[in-house]
């Protein structure tokens, strides 16, 4: 998922908020930040693919998506 924010500080703030959700789930996305764009990849490496944890975290990621 790629999310574009109005500014770099807003992108970082969104990642920080998402980090709290991910830590609570003990399930962490791969994150790549490029200026205002945050790229997130979900995969349960130990399971070799997508699991219910990834789906649940994807819903939380959507909650942090910018309103564009």
DAMO-V497039 format. One record per pair of residues at least 6 apart in sequence whose C-alpha atoms are under 7 Angstrom apart, sorted by the first residue. I is the first residue (numbers start at 0). J is the second residue. D is the distance in whole Angstrom. If there is no record, write none. Layout:
i->(I/I)
j->(J/J)
d->(D/D)
This chain:
i->(0/0/0/1/1/1/1/2/2/2/2/3/3/3/4/4/4/4/5/6/7/7/10/10/10/13/17/17/21/28/28/28/29/29/29/30/30/30/30/31/31/31/32/41/42/42/42/43/43/43)
j->(38/39/40/36/37/38/39/36/37/38/64/35/36/37/10/35/36/65/35/35/34/35/35/36/37/63/60/63/27/39/40/41/39/40/41/37/38/39/40/37/38/39/38/53/48/49/53/49/50/53)
d->(6/5/7/7/6/4/6/6/5/6/6/6/4/6/5/5/6/6/7/5/5/5/6/7/7/6/7/7/5/6/6/5/6/5/7/7/6/5/7/6/5/7/6/6/5/5/6/6/6/7)
